[in-house]
Amino acid sequence: MLALLPARARVAVAASVACATALAGCSGGGGGSSSSASPTPPSASRPAGGALITIKDFAFHPAALTVAPGTKVTVINKDAATHTVTATGDGAFDTGQVKSGQKVTFDAPARPGSYPYICTIHPTMNGSLTVR
């Protein structure tokens, strides 16, 4: 069928086919080793070897977090208001005031257990840290 086209048209068609083939090879659409799994979150979202609690919309995200003993837990405040991450009961951890846009880190307790926490400024905000 290409033989029926003028020489210039055959070159254009061949170039189009080559481009389409090259793009298909880069798209992960078969034959490659790409995975359909969810993309890995950027390193800024989860500290290496640690855990992350984000404060946004007057809530802790995630509200329940499980970590190993002594894990470094980073807290990032994405609200305009100042907050705290303060363990209730035995006072196992307390970030102090975390201002808007601020990032702080604390060590998870060494003893396994469940550690509920609140924001002392906004006590209706609560979460739970489980150490296993």
VEXDRENVEX-517315 format. One record per atom (N, C-alpha, C, O): atom name; x negated, y negated, z negated. Coordinates in Angstrom, 2 decimals, always signed. Layout:
<recs>
+------+---------+---------+---------+
! atom !      c1 !      c2 !      c3 !
+------+---------+---------+---------+
!   CA !       X !       Y !       Z !
...
+------+---------+---------+---------+
</recs>
This chain:
<recs>
+------+---------+---------+---------+
! atom !      c1 !      c2 !      c3 !
+------+---------+---------+---------+
!    N !   -0.82 !   +1.17 !   +0.00 !
!   CA !   +0.00 !   +0.00 !   +0.00 !
!    C !   -0.87 !   -1.25 !   +0.00 !
!    O !   -0.53 !   -2.23 !   +0.67 !
!    N !   -1.98 !   -1.24 !   -0.73 !
!   CA !   -2.89 !   -2.38 !   -0.72 !
!    C !   -3.48 !   -2.60 !   +0.66 !
!    O !   -3.78 !   -3.73 !   +1.03 !
!    N !   -3.65 !   -1.54 !   +1.44 !
!   CA !   -4.25 !   -1.66 !   +2.77 !
!    C !   -3.39 !   -2.53 !   +3.68 !
!    O !   -3.92 !   -3.11 !   +4.63 !
!    N !   -2.10 !   -2.63 !   +3.44 !
!   CA !   -1.22 !   -3.44 !   +4.28 !
!    C !   -1.35 !   -4.93 !   +4.00 !
!    O !   -0.92 !   -5.75 !   +4.81 !
!    N !   -1.94 !   -5.30 !   +2.84 !
!   CA !   -2.08 !   -6.71 !   +2.47 !
!    C !   -3.33 !   -7.31 !   +3.09 !
!    O !   -4.29 !   -6.58 !   +3.34 !
!    N !   -3.33 !   -8.62 !   +3.35 !
!   CA !   -4.56 !   -9.28 !   +3.83 !
!    C !   -5.66 !   -9.14 !   +2.78 !
!    O !   -5.38 !   -8.91 !   +1.61 !
!    N !   -6.89 !   -9.28 !   +3.20 !
!   CA !   -8.05 !   -9.09 !   +2.33 !
!    C !   -7.98 !   -9.95 !   +1.07 !
!    O !   -8.25 !   -9.46 !   -0.03 !
!    N !   -7.62 !  -11.22 !   +1.22 !
!   CA !   -7.53 !  -12.11 !   +0.05 !
!    C !   -6.50 !  -11.60 !   -0.96 !
!    O !   -6.76 !  -11.63 !   -2.17 !
!    N !   -5.38 !  -11.15 !   -0.51 !
!   CA !   -4.33 !  -10.64 !   -1.40 !
!    C !   -4.78 !   -9.37 !   -2.09 !
!    O !   -4.47 !   -9.17 !   -3.27 !
!    N !   -5.53 !   -8.49 !   -1.38 !
!   CA !   -6.03 !   -7.26 !   -2.00 !
!    C !   -6.97 !   -7.59 !   -3.14 !
!    O !   -6.93 !   -6.94 !   -4.19 !
!    N !   -7.83 !   -8.60 !   -2.96 !
!   CA !   -8.77 !   -9.00 !   -4.00 !
!    C !   -8.01 !   -9.55 !   -5.20 !
!    O !   -8.34 !   -9.23 !   -6.34 !
!    N !   -6.98 !  -10.38 !   -4.95 !
!   CA !   -6.19 !  -10.95 !   -6.05 !
!    C !   -5.46 !   -9.86 !   -6.83 !
!    O !   -5.44 !   -9.90 !   -8.06 !
!    N !   -4.88 !   -8.89 !   -6.13 !
!   CA !   -4.17 !   -7.80 !   -6.80 !
!    C !   -5.16 !   -6.97 !   -7.62 !
!    O !   -4.88 !   -6.62 !   -8.76 !
!    N !   -6.31 !   -6.66 !   -7.04 !
!   CA !   -7.32 !   -5.87 !   -7.76 !
!    C !   -7.79 !   -6.61 !   -9.01 !
!    O !   -7.98 !   -5.99 !  -10.06 !
!    N !   -7.99 !   -7.93 !   -8.91 !
!   CA !   -8.41 !   -8.72 !  -10.08 !
!    C !   -7.33 !   -8.71 !  -11.15 !
!    O !   -7.63 !   -8.61 !  -12.34 !
!    N !   -6.06 !   -8.83 !  -10.73 !
!   CA !   -4.96 !   -8.81 !  -11.70 !
!    C !   -4.88 !   -7.48 !  -12.43 !
!    O !   -4.68 !   -7.44 !  -13.64 !
!    N !   -5.05 !   -6.38 !  -11.68 !
!   CA !   -5.01 !   -5.05 !  -12.29 !
!    C !   -6.16 !   -4.88 !  -13.26 !
!    O !   -5.99 !   -4.32 !  -14.34 !
!    N !   -7.35 !   -5.37 !  -12.89 !
!   CA !   -8.52 !   -5.27 !  -13.77 !
!    C !   -8.30 !   -6.05 !  -15.05 !
!    O !   -8.63 !   -5.57 !  -16.14 !
!    N !   -7.73 !   -7.25 !  -14.94 !
!   CA !   -7.47 !   -8.06 !  -16.14 !
!    C !   -6.44 !   -7.39 !  -17.04 !
!    O !   -6.61 !   -7.33 !  -18.26 !
!    N !   -5.37 !   -6.88 !  -16.44 !
!   CA !   -4.33 !   -6.22 !  -17.23 !
!    C !   -4.88 !   -5.00 !  -17.94 !
!    O !   -4.55 !   -4.74 !  -19.10 !
!    N !   -5.72 !   -4.24 !  -17.26 !
!   CA !   -6.32 !   -3.06 !  -17.86 !
!    C !   -7.23 !   -3.45 !  -19.01 !
!    O !   -7.22 !   -2.80 !  -20.06 !
!    N !   -8.03 !   -4.50 !  -18.82 !
!   CA !   -8.93 !   -4.95 !  -19.89 !
!    C !   -8.15 !   -5.42 !  -21.10 !
!    O !   -8.51 !   -5.11 !  -22.23 !
!    N !   -7.08 !   -6.19 !  -20.87 !
!   CA !   -6.28 !   -6.67 !  -21.99 !
!    C !   -5.61 !   -5.54 !  -22.73 !
!    O !   -5.54 !   -5.56 !  -23.96 !
!    N !   -5.11 !   -4.55 !  -22.01 !
!   CA !   -4.46 !   -3.41 !  -22.66 !
!    C !   -5.44 !   -2.66 !  -23.53 !
!    O !   -5.08 !   -2.17 !  -24.59 !
!    N !   -6.69 !   -2.57 !  -23.10 !
!   CA !   -7.70 !   -1.88 !  -23.90 !
!    C !   -8.02 !   -2.61 !  -25.18 !
!    O !   -8.43 !   -1.99 !  -26.16 !
!    N !   -7.84 !   -3.94 !  -25.20 !
!   CA !   -8.14 !   -4.73 !  -26.39 !
!    C !   -6.95 !   -4.83 !  -27.34 !
!    O !   -7.11 !   -5.28 !  -28.47 !
!    N !   -5.78 !   -4.43 !  -26.88 !
!   CA !   -4.59 !   -4.65 !  -27.70 !
!    C !   -4.36 !   -3.59 !  -28.75 !
!    O !   -3.43 !   -3.72 !  -29.55 !
!    N !   -5.17 !   -2.54 !  -28.77 !
!   CA !   -4.94 !   -1.47 !  -29.72 !
!    C !   -3.81 !   -0.57 !  -29.26 !
!    O !   -3.31 !   +0.25 !  -30.02 !
!    N !   -3.40 !   -0.73 !  -28.00 !
!   CA !   -2.28 !   +0.04 !  -27.49 !
!    C !   -2.70 !   +1.37 !  -26.93 !
!    O !   -2.49 !   +1.61 !  -25.74 !
!    N !   -3.28 !   +2.22 !  -27.70 !
!   CA !   -3.60 !   +3.57 !  -27.27 !
!    C !   -5.07 !   +3.77 !  -27.02 !
!    O !   -5.76 !   +2.87 !  -26.54 !
!    N !   -5.55 !   +4.92 !  -27.35 !
!   CA !   -6.93 !   +5.30 !  -27.08 !
!    C !   -7.94 !   +4.72 !  -28.03 !
!    O !   -9.04 !   +5.26 !  -28.15 !
!    N !   -7.61 !   +3.65 !  -28.72 !
!   CA !   -8.58 !   +3.04 !  -29.62 !
!    C !   -8.46 !   +3.62 !  -31.01 !
!    O !   -7.69 !   +4.55 !  -31.26 !
!    N !   -9.24 !   +3.07 !  -31.92 !
!   CA !   -9.21 !   +3.56 !  -33.29 !
!    C !   -8.46 !   +2.61 !  -34.20 !
!    O !   -8.62 !   +2.67 !  -35.42 !
!    N !   -7.64 !   +1.73 !  -33.63 !
!   CA !   -6.92 !   +0.80 !  -34.48 !
!    C !   -5.86 !   +1.54 !  -35.27 !
!    O !   -5.39 !   +2.61 !  -34.87 !
!    N !   -5.48 !   +0.96 !  -36.40 !
!   CA !   -4.54 !   +1.60 !  -37.30 !
!    C !   -3.26 !   +0.79 !  -37.37 !
!    O !   -3.28 !   -0.42 !  -37.18 !
!    N !   -2.15 !   +1.45 !  -37.63 !
!   CA !   -0.89 !   +0.74 !  -37.77 !
!    C !   -0.64 !   +0.35 !  -39.22 !
!    O !   +0.42 !   -0.18 !  -39.55 !
!    N !   -1.61 !   +0.60 !  -40.09 !
!   CA !   -1.46 !   +0.24 !  -41.50 !
!    C !   -1.46 !   -1.27 !  -41.65 !
!    O !   -1.92 !   -1.99 !  -40.76 !
!    N !   -0.95 !   -1.75 !  -42.76 !
!   CA !   -0.93 !   -3.17 !  -43.03 !
!    C !   -2.35 !   -3.71 !  -43.07 !
!    O !   -3.26 !   -3.02 !  -43.51 !
!    N !   -2.53 !   -4.95 !  -42.61 !
!   CA !   -3.88 !   -5.51 !  -42.63 !
!    C !   -4.38 !   -5.66 !  -44.05 !
!    O !   -3.60 !   -5.85 !  -44.99 !
!    N !   -5.68 !   -5.58 !  -44.20 !
!   CA !   -6.30 !   -5.77 !  -45.50 !
!    C !   -6.20 !   -7.23 !  -45.88 !
!    O !   -6.51 !   -8.09 !  -45.06 !
!    N !   -5.77 !   -7.53 !  -47.09 !
!   CA !   -5.66 !   -8.94 !  -47.48 !
!    C !   -7.03 !   -9.60 !  -47.51 !
!    O !   -8.03 !   -8.93 !  -47.77 !
!    N !   -7.09 !  -10.89 !  -47.24 !
!   CA !   -8.37 !  -11.58 !  -47.28 !
!    C !   -9.00 !  -11.50 !  -48.66 !
!    O !   -8.29 !  -11.37 !  -49.66 !
!    N !  -10.32 !  -11.57 !  -48.72 !
!   CA !  -11.02 !  -11.42 !  -49.99 !
!    C !  -10.63 !  -12.51 !  -50.98 !
!    O !  -10.70 !  -12.29 !  -52.19 !
!    N !  -10.21 !  -13.67 !  -50.49 !
!   CA !   -9.80 !  -14.73 !  -51.40 !
!    C !   -8.53 !  -14.37 !  -52.15 !
!    O !   -8.29 !  -14.91 !  -53.23 !
!    N !   -7.72 !  -13.47 !  -51.61 !
!   CA !   -6.48 !  -13.12 !  -52.28 !
!    C !   -6.67 !  -12.09 !  -53.38 !
!    O !   -5.84 !  -12.02 !  -54.29 !
!    N !   -7.72 !  -11.32 !  -53.32 !
!   CA !   -7.97 !  -10.33 !  -54.35 !
!    C !   -9.48 !  -10.32 !  -54.61 !
!    O !  -10.26 !   -9.86 !  -53.77 !
!    N !   -9.89 !  -10.82 !  -55.78 !
!   CA !  -11.31 !  -10.88 !  -56.08 !
!    C !  -11.94 !   -9.49 !  -56.05 !
!    O !  -11.32 !   -8.51 !  -56.47 !
!    N !  -13.16 !   -9.40 !  -55.55 !
!   CA !  -13.86 !   -8.10 !  -55.49 !
!    C !  -13.98 !   -7.52 !  -56.89 !
!    O !  -14.46 !   -8.18 !  -57.81 !
!    N !  -13.54 !   -6.27 !  -57.04 !
!   CA !  -13.64 !   -5.59 !  -58.33 !
!    C !  -12.73 !   -6.14 !  -59.40 !
!    O !  -12.88 !   -5.80 !  -60.57 !
!    N !  -11.78 !   -6.98 !  -59.01 !
!   CA !  -10.90 !   -7.58 !  -60.01 !
!    C !   -9.45 !   -7.52 !  -59.59 !
!    O !   -9.08 !   -6.81 !  -58.66 !
!    N !   -8.64 !   -8.28 !  -60.30 !
!   CA !   -7.21 !   -8.33 !  -60.05 !
!    C !   -6.79 !   -9.79 !  -59.98 !
!    O !   -7.52 !  -10.68 !  -60.42 !
!    N !   -5.62 !  -10.02 !  -59.43 !
!   CA !   -5.16 !  -11.39 !  -59.22 !
!    C !   -3.72 !  -11.57 !  -59.71 !
!    O !   -2.84 !  -10.75 !  -59.44 !
!    N !   -3.52 !  -12.66 !  -60.43 !
!   CA !   -2.18 !  -13.11 !  -60.80 !
!    C !   -2.02 !  -14.50 !  -60.21 !
!    O !   -2.83 !  -15.39 !  -60.48 !
!    N !   -0.99 !  -14.67 !  -59.39 !
!   CA !   -0.71 !  -15.98 !  -58.81 !
!    C !   +0.52 !  -16.55 !  -59.51 !
!    O !   +1.51 !  -15.85 !  -59.71 !
!    N !   +0.45 !  -17.81 !  -59.86 !
!   CA !   +1.59 !  -18.50 !  -60.46 !
!    C !   +2.19 !  -19.38 !  -59.37 !
!    O !   +1.53 !  -20.27 !  -58.84 !
!    N !   +3.45 !  -19.10 !  -59.04 !
!   CA !   +4.13 !  -19.87 !  -58.00 !
!    C !   +5.63 !  -19.85 !  -58.28 !
!    O !   +6.19 !  -18.82 !  -58.67 !
!    N !   +6.26 !  -21.00 !  -58.08 !
!   CA !   +7.71 !  -21.14 !  -58.31 !
!    C !   +8.09 !  -20.73 !  -59.73 !
!    O !   +9.12 !  -20.08 !  -59.94 !
!    N !   +7.27 !  -21.11 !  -60.69 !
!   CA !   +7.51 !  -20.84 !  -62.11 !
!    C !   +7.69 !  -19.36 !  -62.38 !
!    O !   +8.56 !  -18.96 !  -63.15 !
!    N !   +6.85 !  -18.54 !  -61.74 !
!   CA !   +6.86 !  -17.10 !  -61.96 !
!    C !   +5.45 !  -16.55 !  -61.75 !
!    O !   +4.64 !  -17.14 !  -61.03 !
!    N !   +5.17 !  -15.42 !  -62.39 !
!   CA !   +3.90 !  -14.72 !  -62.22 !
!    C !   +4.06 !  -13.69 !  -61.11 !
!    O !   +5.05 !  -12.96 !  -61.07 !
!    N !   +3.11 !  -13.65 !  -60.22 !
!   CA !   +3.13 !  -12.70 !  -59.10 !
!    C !   +1.83 !  -11.91 !  -59.08 !
!    O !   +0.77 !  -12.52 !  -58.89 !
!    N !   +1.83 !  -10.59 !  -59.27 !
!   CA !   +3.01 !   -9.78 !  -59.58 !
!    C !   +3.42 !   -9.97 !  -61.03 !
!    O !   +2.61 !  -10.39 !  -61.86 !
!    N !   +4.66 !   -9.67 !  -61.33 !
!   CA !   +5.15 !   -9.79 !  -62.71 !
!    C !   +4.60 !   -8.68 !  -63.59 !
!    O !   +4.45 !   -8.87 !  -64.80 !
!    N !   +4.28 !   -7.54 !  -62.99 !
!   CA !   +3.68 !   -6.41 !  -63.72 !
!    C !   +2.42 !   -6.00 !  -62.97 !
!    O !   +2.44 !   -5.75 !  -61.77 !
!    N !   +1.32 !   -5.93 !  -63.70 !
!   CA !   +0.02 !   -5.61 !  -63.11 !
!    C !   -0.65 !   -4.52 !  -63.94 !
!    O !   -0.64 !   -4.59 !  -65.17 !
!    N !   -1.24 !   -3.53 !  -63.28 !
!   CA !   -1.97 !   -2.47 !  -63.97 !
!    C !   -3.43 !   -2.54 !  -63.57 !
!    O !   -3.75 !   -2.60 !  -62.38 !
!    N !   -4.31 !   -2.52 !  -64.58 !
!   CA !   -5.75 !   -2.63 !  -64.33 !
!    C !   -6.51 !   -1.67 !  -65.24 !
!    O !   -5.96 !   -1.11 !  -66.18 !
!    N !   -7.77 !   -1.49 !  -64.93 !
!   CA !   -8.66 !   -0.71 !  -65.78 !
!    C !   -9.14 !   -1.58 !  -66.95 !
!    O !   -9.12 !   -2.80 !  -66.85 !
!    N !   -9.56 !   -0.97 !  -68.05 !
!   CA !  -10.08 !   -1.75 !  -69.18 !
!    C !  -11.24 !   -2.65 !  -68.74 !
!    O !  -12.12 !   -2.24 !  -68.00 !
!    N !  -11.21 !   -3.89 !  -69.22 !
!   CA !  -12.29 !   -4.83 !  -68.95 !
!    C !  -12.30 !   -5.46 !  -67.57 !
!    O !  -13.22 !   -6.20 !  -67.24 !
!    N !  -11.28 !   -5.18 !  -66.76 !
!   CA !  -11.21 !   -5.75 !  -65.40 !
!    C !  -11.16 !   -7.27 !  -65.47 !
!    O !  -10.48 !   -7.83 !  -66.33 !
!    N !  -11.86 !   -7.93 !  -64.57 !
!   CA !  -11.77 !   -9.39 !  -64.44 !
!    C !  -10.44 !   -9.71 !  -63.76 !
!    O !  -10.17 !   -9.24 !  -62.66 !
!    N !   -9.63 !  -10.50 !  -64.42 !
!   CA !   -8.33 !  -10.90 !  -63.87 !
!    C !   -8.42 !  -12.39 !  -63.55 !
!    O !   -8.67 !  -13.21 !  -64.43 !
!    N !   -8.20 !  -12.72 !  -62.28 !
!   CA !   -8.22 !  -14.11 !  -61.84 !
!    C !   -6.78 !  -14.61 !  -61.78 !
!    O !   -5.89 !  -13.92 !  -61.30 !
!    N !   -6.58 !  -15.82 !  -62.29 !
!   CA !   -5.27 !  -16.47 !  -62.27 !
!    C !   -5.39 !  -17.73 !  -61.42 !
!    O !   -6.27 !  -18.56 !  -61.64 !
!    N !   -4.50 !  -17.86 !  -60.43 !
!   CA !   -4.47 !  -19.05 !  -59.59 !
!    C !   -3.10 !  -19.70 !  -59.75 !
!    O !   -2.07 !  -19.06 !  -59.58 !
!    N !   -3.11 !  -20.99 !  -60.08 !
!   CA !   -1.86 !  -21.73 !  -60.27 !
!    C !   -1.53 !  -22.48 !  -58.98 !
!    O !   -2.21 !  -23.44 !  -58.61 !
!    N !   -0.47 !  -22.04 !  -58.29 !
!   CA !   -0.03 !  -22.69 !  -57.06 !
!    C !   +1.20 !  -23.57 !  -57.30 !
!    O !   +1.83 !  -24.03 !  -56.34 !
!    N !   +1.55 !  -23.80 !  -58.55 !
!   CA !   +2.64 !  -24.71 !  -58.90 !
!    C !   +2.08 !  -26.11 !  -59.13 !
!    O !   +0.87 !  -26.28 !  -59.31 !
!    N !   +2.97 !  -27.10 !  -59.12 !
!   CA !   +2.57 !  -28.46 !  -59.44 !
!    C !   +2.40 !  -28.65 !  -60.95 !
!    O !   +1.70 !  -29.55 !  -61.40 !
!    N !   +3.05 !  -27.79 !  -61.74 !
!   CA !   +3.01 !  -27.89 !  -63.20 !
!    C !   +1.86 !  -27.07 !  -63.78 !
!    O !   +1.39 !  -26.12 !  -63.15 !
!    N !   +1.42 !  -27.44 !  -64.96 !
!   CA !   +0.41 !  -26.70 !  -65.71 !
!    C !   +1.07 !  -25.50 !  -66.37 !
!    O !   +2.21 !  -25.59 !  -66.83 !
!    N !   +0.36 !  -24.36 !  -66.43 !
!   CA !   +0.87 !  -23.13 !  -67.04 !
!    C !   -0.21 !  -22.47 !  -67.88 !
!    O !   -1.37 !  -22.89 !  -67.85 !
!    N !   +0.17 !  -21.43 !  -68.62 !
!   CA !   -0.78 !  -20.57 !  -69.32 !
!    C !   -0.43 !  -19.11 !  -69.02 !
!    O !   +0.69 !  -18.80 !  -68.61 !
!    N !   -1.39 !  -18.24 !  -69.23 !
!   CA !   -1.15 !  -16.79 !  -69.24 !
!    C !   -1.63 !  -16.34 !  -70.61 !
!    O !   -2.83 !  -16.19 !  -70.84 !
!    N !   -0.68 !  -16.14 !  -71.51 !
!   CA !   -0.99 !  -15.90 !  -72.92 !
!    C !   -0.33 !  -14.61 !  -73.40 !
!    O !   +0.90 !  -14.48 !  -73.36 !
!    N !   -1.14 !  -13.67 !  -73.85 !
!   CA !   -0.61 !  -12.41 !  -74.38 !
!    C !   +0.21 !  -12.70 !  -75.63 !
!    O !   -0.20 !  -13.49 !  -76.48 !
!    N !   +1.36 !  -12.04 !  -75.73 !
!   CA !   +2.18 !  -12.18 !  -76.93 !
!    C !   +1.70 !  -11.14 !  -77.94 !
!    O !   +1.05 !  -10.16 !  -77.57 !
!    N !   +2.02 !  -11.36 !  -79.17 !
!   CA !   +1.65 !  -10.37 !  -80.20 !
!    C !   +0.23 !  -10.54 !  -80.67 !
!    O !   -0.08 !  -11.48 !  -81.41 !
!    N !   -0.66 !   -9.64 !  -80.25 !
!   CA !   -2.01 !   -9.59 !  -80.83 !
!    C !   -3.00 !  -10.60 !  -80.24 !
!    O !   -4.16 !  -10.62 !  -80.66 !
!    N !   -2.57 !  -11.44 !  -79.30 !
!   CA !   -3.46 !  -12.46 !  -78.75 !
!    C !   -4.64 !  -11.89 !  -77.98 !
!    O !   -5.74 !  -12.43 !  -78.05 !
!    N !   -4.42 !  -10.80 !  -77.23 !
!   CA !   -5.50 !  -10.12 !  -76.52 !
!    C !   -6.16 !  -11.00 !  -75.46 !
!    O !   -7.34 !  -10.81 !  -75.16 !
!    N !   -5.42 !  -11.95 !  -74.89 !
!   CA !   -5.99 !  -12.88 !  -73.91 !
!    C !   -5.15 !  -14.14 !  -73.84 !
!    O !   -3.95 !  -14.12 !  -74.12 !
!    N !   -5.80 !  -15.23 !  -73.47 !
!   CA !   -5.14 !  -16.52 !  -73.32 !
!    C !   -6.00 !  -17.36 !  -72.39 !
!    O !   -7.16 !  -17.64 !  -72.69 !
!    N !   -5.43 !  -17.77 !  -71.27 !
!   CA !   -6.19 !  -18.58 !  -70.31 !
!    C !   -6.35 !  -20.02 !  -70.75 !
!    O !   -7.18 !  -20.75 !  -70.21 !
!    N !   -5.54 !  -20.44 !  -71.72 !
!   CA !   -5.47 !  -21.87 !  -71.99 !
!    C !   -4.69 !  -22.50 !  -70.85 !
!    O !   -4.09 !  -21.79 !  -70.04 !
!    N !   -4.70 !  -23.82 !  -70.77 !
!   CA !   -3.92 !  -24.50 !  -69.74 !
!    C !   -4.58 !  -24.36 !  -68.37 !
!    O !   -5.77 !  -24.66 !  -68.21 !
!    N !   -3.80 !  -23.91 !  -67.40 !
!   CA !   -4.27 !  -23.77 !  -66.02 !
!    C !   -3.53 !  -24.82 !  -65.21 !
!    O !   -2.33 !  -24.70 !  -64.96 !
!    N !   -4.26 !  -25.84 !  -64.80 !
!   CA !   -3.64 !  -26.95 !  -64.07 !
!    C !   -3.34 !  -26.55 !  -62.63 !
!    O !   -3.84 !  -25.55 !  -62.13 !
!    N !   -2.52 !  -27.35 !  -61.97 !
!   CA !   -2.15 !  -27.12 !  -60.58 !
!    C !   -3.40 !  -26.99 !  -59.71 !
!    O !   -4.30 !  -27.84 !  -59.76 !
!    N !   -3.45 !  -25.92 !  -58.91 !
!   CA !   -4.58 !  -25.70 !  -58.01 !
!    C !   -5.81 !  -25.09 !  -58.67 !
!    O !   -6.78 !  -24.78 !  -57.99 !
!    N !   -5.77 !  -24.92 !  -59.97 !
!   CA !   -6.92 !  -24.38 !  -60.72 !
!    C !   -6.93 !  -22.86 !  -60.69 !
!    O !   -5.89 !  -22.21 !  -60.60 !
!    N !   -8.15 !  -22.32 !  -60.78 !
!   CA !   -8.35 !  -20.87 !  -60.85 !
!    C !   -9.15 !  -20.58 !  -62.11 !
!    O !  -10.18 !  -21.21 !  -62.35 !
!    N !   -8.69 !  -19.62 !  -62.92 !
!   CA !   -9.41 !  -19.20 !  -64.12 !
!    C !   -9.49 !  -17.68 !  -64.14 !
!    O !   -8.72 !  -16.99 !  -63.47 !
!    N !  -10.43 !  -17.16 !  -64.90 !
!   CA !  -10.62 !  -15.71 !  -64.99 !
!    C !  -10.70 !  -15.31 !  -66.45 !
!    O !  -11.27 !  -16.02 !  -67.28 !
!    N !  -10.11 !  -14.15 !  -66.77 !
!   CA !  -10.26 !  -13.58 !  -68.10 !
!    C !  -10.50 !  -12.08 !  -67.96 !
!    O !  -10.21 !  -11.50 !  -66.91 !
!    N !  -11.02 !  -11.47 !  -69.01 !
!   CA !  -11.25 !  -10.03 !  -69.03 !
!    C !  -10.04 !   -9.32 !  -69.62 !
!    O !   -9.55 !   -9.70 !  -70.69 !
!    N !   -9.56 !   -8.29 !  -68.93 !
!   CA !   -8.47 !   -7.49 !  -69.46 !
!    C !   -8.96 !   -6.82 !  -70.75 !
!    O !  -10.15 !   -6.54 !  -70.89 !
!    N !   -8.07 !   -6.57 !  -71.69 !
!   CA !   -8.47 !   -5.89 !  -72.93 !
!    C !   -9.18 !   -4.56 !  -72.65 !
!    O !   -8.92 !   -3.90 !  -71.64 !
!    N !  -10.05 !   -4.18 !  -73.55 !
!   CA !  -10.79 !   -2.92 !  -73.42 !
!    C !   -9.93 !   -1.73 !  -73.83 !
!    O !  -10.18 !   -0.60 !  -73.40 !
!    N !   -8.93 !   -1.97 !  -74.66 !
!   CA !   -8.08 !   -0.89 !  -75.18 !
!    C !   -6.87 !   -0.67 !  -74.26 !
!    O !   -6.14 !   -1.62 !  -73.98 !
!    N !   -6.65 !   +0.56 !  -73.79 !
!   CA !   -5.46 !   +0.83 !  -72.96 !
!    C !   -4.17 !   +0.49 !  -73.70 !
!    O !   -4.08 !   +0.61 !  -74.93 !
!    N !   -3.19 !   +0.06 !  -72.94 !
!   CA !   -1.89 !   -0.28 !  -73.51 !
!    C !   -1.16 !   -1.27 !  -72.63 !
!    O !   -1.62 !   -1.64 !  -71.56 !
!    N !   +0.01 !   -1.68 !  -73.11 !
!   CA !   +0.83 !   -2.65 !  -72.41 !
!    C !   +0.73 !   -3.98 !  -73.13 !
!    O !   +0.90 !   -4.05 !  -74.35 !
!    N !   +0.45 !   -5.03 !  -72.38 !
!   CA !   +0.25 !   -6.35 !  -72.96 !
!    C !   +1.21 !   -7.35 !  -72.28 !
!    O !   +0.89 !   -7.90 !  -71.23 !
!    N !   +2.37 !   -7.59 !  -72.90 !
!   CA !   +3.27 !   -8.60 !  -72.35 !
!    C !   +2.64 !   -9.98 !  -72.51 !
!    O !   +1.90 !  -10.23 !  -73.47 !
!    N !   +2.94 !  -10.88 !  -71.58 !
!   CA !   +2.42 !  -12.24 !  -71.68 !
!    C !   +3.47 !  -13.24 !  -71.22 !
!    O !   +4.42 !  -12.89 !  -70.52 !
!    N !   +3.27 !  -14.49 !  -71.63 !
!   CA !   +4.17 !  -15.58 !  -71.26 !
!    C !   +3.34 !  -16.80 !  -70.89 !
!    O !   +2.12 !  -16.83 !  -71.06 !
!    N !   +4.04 !  -17.80 !  -70.39 !
!   CA !   +3.47 !  -19.14 !  -70.28 !
!    C !   +3.95 !  -19.86 !  -71.53 !
!    O !   +5.16 !  -20.00 !  -71.73 !
!    N !   +3.05 !  -20.32 !  -72.37 !
!   CA !   +3.46 !  -20.97 !  -73.63 !
!    C !   +4.14 !  -22.31 !  -73.38 !
!    O !   +4.87 !  -22.80 !  -74.24 !
!    N !   +3.90 !  -22.90 !  -72.21 !
!   CA !   +4.54 !  -24.18 !  -71.88 !
!    C !   +5.96 !  -23.94 !  -71.37 !
!    O !   +6.86 !  -24.75 !  -71.61 !
!    N !   +6.15 !  -22.83 !  -70.67 !
!   CA !   +7.45 !  -22.45 !  -70.11 !
!    C !   +7.75 !  -21.02 !  -70.53 !
!    O !   +7.56 !  -20.10 !  -69.73 !
!    N !   +8.19 !  -20.79 !  -71.76 !
!   CA !   +8.33 !  -19.43 !  -72.32 !
!    C !   +9.28 !  -18.50 !  -71.58 !
!    O !   +9.27 !  -17.30 !  -71.84 !
!    N !  +10.10 !  -19.02 !  -70.65 !
!   CA !  +10.94 !  -18.13 !  -69.87 !
!    C !  +10.13 !  -17.41 !  -68.79 !
!    O !  +10.61 !  -16.45 !  -68.19 !
!    N !   +8.93 !  -17.88 !  -68.54 !
!   CA !   +8.03 !  -17.19 !  -67.59 !
!    C !   +7.36 !  -16.05 !  -68.34 !
!    O !   +6.74 !  -16.28 !  -69.38 !
!    N !   +7.48 !  -14.84 !  -67.83 !
!   CA !   +6.84 !  -13.72 !  -68.53 !
!    C !   +6.35 !  -12.68 !  -67.53 !
!    O !   +6.82 !  -12.60 !  -66.39 !
!    N !   +5.39 !  -11.90 !  -68.00 !
!   CA !   +4.83 !  -10.83 !  -67.19 !
!    C !   +4.28 !   -9.74 !  -68.11 !
!    O !   +4.41 !   -9.82 !  -69.33 !
!    N !   +3.67 !   -8.75 !  -67.50 !
!   CA !   +3.12 !   -7.65 !  -68.27 !
!    C !   +1.83 !   -7.14 !  -67.64 !
!    O !   +1.78 !   -6.90 !  -66.43 !
!    N !   +0.81 !   -7.00 !  -68.45 !
!   CA !   -0.46 !   -6.43 !  -68.03 !
!    C !   -0.60 !   -5.06 !  -68.68 !
!    O !   -0.59 !   -4.96 !  -69.91 !
!    N !   -0.73 !   -4.02 !  -67.88 !
!   CA !   -0.93 !   -2.68 !  -68.39 !
!    C !   -2.37 !   -2.28 !  -68.15 !
!    O !   -2.88 !   -2.37 !  -67.04 !
!    N !   -3.03 !   -1.85 !  -69.22 !
!   CA !   -4.43 !   -1.40 !  -69.11 !
!    C !   -4.44 !   +0.11 !  -69.22 !
!    O !   -3.94 !   +0.67 !  -70.19 !
!    N !   -5.01 !   +0.78 !  -68.20 !
!   CA !   -5.11 !   +2.25 !  -68.18 !
!    C !   -6.54 !   +2.66 !  -67.92 !
!    O !   -6.85 !   +3.85 !  -67.86 !
+------+---------+---------+---------+
</recs>
